[in-house]
Structures are given as C-alpha cells and as structure tokens.
Amino acid sequence: MFLEKQSNGIKLFVRLSPKSKREGIEGIYTDPDGFERLKIAVSAPPVDGKANDALIKWLAKYLHVAKSSITLTAGTTDRTKTLVIQGDPAELIKKLEISK
C-alpha cells in the first residue's frame, strides 16, 4: 500500500516524475522489491528543490490541506519520496482512494 495511516494523518510514499507535461496522479508504481508508491507527475524540473516544492503544492491543492501540513521526510534528492500529511486520516485516505 502506498500510504500508512497514522494517529494525526498519513504517511504517503511517492514516486515523483519531474518535468512532465501534465501534473497529477499517474497511478501506482511498484518498486522492484514489491513496495507500492503513488506515482505523481509535476512540471517543475528536479533542480534546487523545485520539483519537491511543486509536489507539496500540488498535493496540498489536491487534498485541500495547507502546504504547511505536508512534510517531506525522506527522498529530497531522489525520485522516491516519503511525506507526512497532517489531518484527518480517514478523510485523506478517502481522497486518495480514487487513485487505486
């Protein structure tokens, strides 16, 4: 599963595609070791954290949460990222279920 429920939100595992023509969810990506990640595309280039910023901005808009409630906890220079999103876990999961 590409997310983990926590007491105060969710932990989201993402495979980022920077420099894409369209921004949005592209489906589920499975790592070679079988770990699932939500594949998200952003138009920003992977330079100086621009793609990370674009990912957080896009997720905040998509999930209707403040950008400050999203924290990138792993993968700042990698395509695979882990984010912690503060909020009602049930609501956040429901919004991401469309992507399954």
DOTITOR-64478 format. One record per residue (C-alpha): residue in one letter; x, y, z. Coordinates in Angstrom, 2 decimals, always signed. Layout:
residues N
+---+---------+---------+---------+
! r !       u !       v !       w !
+---+---------+---------+---------+
! a !       X !       Y !       Z !
...
+---+---------+---------+---------+
//
This chain:
residues 100
+---+---------+---------+---------+
! r !       u !       v !       w !
+---+---------+---------+---------+
! m !   +0.00 !   +0.00 !   +0.00 !
! f !   +1.30 !   +3.45 !   -0.94 !
! l !   +0.15 !   +5.03 !   +2.33 !
! e !   +0.22 !   +4.35 !   +6.04 !
! k !   -2.43 !   +5.57 !   +8.46 !
! q !   -1.10 !   +7.45 !  +11.48 !
! s !   -2.85 !   +8.94 !  +14.50 !
! n !   -2.60 !  +12.53 !  +13.24 !
! g !   -2.58 !  +12.00 !   +9.46 !
! i !   -0.96 !   +9.71 !   +6.91 !
! k !   +2.46 !   +8.78 !   +5.64 !
! l !   +2.47 !   +8.83 !   +1.83 !
! f !   +5.02 !   +7.02 !   -0.32 !
! v !   +5.51 !   +8.69 !   -3.72 !
! r !   +7.41 !   +8.06 !   -6.95 !
! l !   +7.89 !  +11.54 !   -8.45 !
! s !   +8.09 !  +12.26 !  -12.18 !
! p !   +9.51 !  +15.77 !  -12.64 !
! k !   +9.48 !  +17.77 !  -15.90 !
! s !   +6.18 !  +16.22 !  -17.02 !
! k !   +3.83 !  +17.86 !  -19.49 !
! r !   +0.82 !  +17.20 !  -17.23 !
! e !   +0.67 !  +17.32 !  -13.45 !
! g !   -1.26 !  +14.77 !  -11.46 !
! i !   -1.53 !  +11.20 !  -10.30 !
! e !   -0.33 !   +8.67 !  -12.86 !
! g !   -1.26 !   +5.52 !  -10.93 !
! i !   +0.55 !   +3.05 !   -8.72 !
! y !   +4.25 !   +2.33 !   -9.16 !
! t !   +5.68 !   -0.91 !   -7.77 !
! d !   +9.38 !   -0.89 !   -6.86 !
! p !  +11.49 !   -3.91 !   -7.88 !
! d !  +11.21 !   -5.11 !   -4.26 !
! g !   +7.39 !   -5.02 !   -4.47 !
! f !   +6.85 !   -1.80 !   -2.47 !
! e !   +3.96 !   +0.31 !   -3.82 !
! r !   +4.21 !   +4.06 !   -4.32 !
! l !   +1.76 !   +6.60 !   -5.68 !
! k !   +3.20 !   +7.93 !   -8.94 !
! i !   +2.76 !  +11.71 !   -9.23 !
! a !   +3.94 !  +13.94 !  -12.07 !
! v !   +4.88 !  +17.61 !  -11.75 !
! s !   +6.03 !  +20.06 !  -14.40 !
! a !   +8.88 !  +21.53 !  -12.33 !
! p !  +12.45 !  +20.40 !  -13.01 !
! p !  +14.40 !  +18.43 !  -10.39 !
! v !  +16.68 !  +21.40 !   -9.65 !
! d !  +17.16 !  +23.22 !   -6.34 !
! g !  +14.15 !  +21.51 !   -4.74 !
! k !  +11.71 !  +22.91 !   -7.31 !
! a !  +10.13 !  +19.51 !   -8.02 !
! n !   +9.71 !  +18.86 !   -4.28 !
! d !   +8.05 !  +22.25 !   -3.82 !
! a !   +5.77 !  +21.58 !   -6.79 !
! l !   +4.83 !  +18.17 !   -5.35 !
! i !   +3.89 !  +19.67 !   -1.98 !
! k !   +1.94 !  +22.48 !   -3.65 !
! w !   +0.06 !  +20.03 !   -5.90 !
! l !   -0.72 !  +17.63 !   -3.03 !
! a !   -1.96 !  +20.47 !   -0.82 !
! k !   -4.35 !  +21.61 !   -3.53 !
! y !   -5.49 !  +18.05 !   -4.36 !
! l !   -6.09 !  +17.09 !   -0.72 !
! h !   -7.44 !  +20.52 !   +0.33 !
! v !   -4.90 !  +20.94 !   +3.12 !
! a !   -2.39 !  +23.67 !   +3.93 !
! k !   +1.09 !  +23.32 !   +2.43 !
! s !   +2.43 !  +23.62 !   +5.97 !
! s !   +0.65 !  +20.38 !   +6.92 !
! i !   +2.79 !  +18.41 !   +4.43 !
! t !   +6.35 !  +17.47 !   +5.36 !
! l !   +8.87 !  +15.75 !   +3.11 !
! t !  +10.59 !  +13.29 !   +5.46 !
! a !  +12.69 !  +11.25 !   +3.02 !
! g !  +13.90 !  +11.44 !   -0.57 !
! t !  +14.79 !  +15.11 !   -1.02 !
! t !  +17.19 !  +14.26 !   -3.87 !
! d !  +15.57 !  +11.01 !   -5.03 !
! r !  +12.51 !  +10.16 !   -7.14 !
! t !  +11.13 !   +8.04 !   -4.30 !
! k !   +9.79 !  +10.21 !   -1.51 !
! t !   +8.07 !   +9.85 !   +1.84 !
! l !   +5.73 !  +12.59 !   +3.00 !
! v !   +3.81 !  +13.02 !   +6.23 !
! i !   +0.47 !  +14.77 !   +5.80 !
! q !   -1.28 !  +16.13 !   +8.90 !
! g !   -5.05 !  +15.92 !   +9.03 !
! d !   -7.92 !  +13.51 !   +9.48 !
! p !   -6.52 !  +10.15 !   +8.30 !
! a !   -9.90 !   +8.84 !   +7.14 !
! e !  -10.55 !  +11.94 !   +5.03 !
! l !   -7.08 !  +11.93 !   +3.47 !
! i !   -7.29 !   +8.22 !   +2.65 !
! k !  -10.73 !   +8.69 !   +1.11 !
! k !   -9.39 !  +11.44 !   -1.17 !
! l !   -6.55 !   +9.19 !   -2.31 !
! e !   -8.72 !   +6.09 !   -2.85 !
! i !   -9.64 !   +7.40 !   -6.31 !
! s !   -6.06 !   +6.61 !   -7.29 !
! k !   -6.18 !   +2.89 !   -6.50 !
+---+---------+---------+---------+
//
